[in-house]
Amino acid sequence: MSIAEICPCVNVTCPNHGDCVKCTSRHLRLGTLNYCSLYTVLPVLQEAIAADPDSPAASILRVIVDRRLEANAELMKKHGLSEEKQAELRRKVADYSDY
């Protein structure tokens, strides 16, 4: 099994789909979170929002998170992907590395 076969990213038409190095490099250059990074930090972001929901920082984080999740949901719908399948692929990717 290769990482390309289990890439959980919902942007399946991206030329970097399944190529973690190029994907991460592109997102670093753009200053955005790629799919895997988003799901890595999502619990922490949601925790920070919940800790002080009325703060200016929480408002900014909420917008960032909501926009990204909405974009992901649109791509999932467009490509006929389910949240269950994506969660399964995220688990496989998490178990992919030996270290």
Summary of the structure (lengths in Angstrom):
residues: 99
radius of gyration: 14.4
end to end distance: 16.8
largest distance: 45.4
contacts: 229
relative contact order: 0.15
helix: 71%
strand: 0%
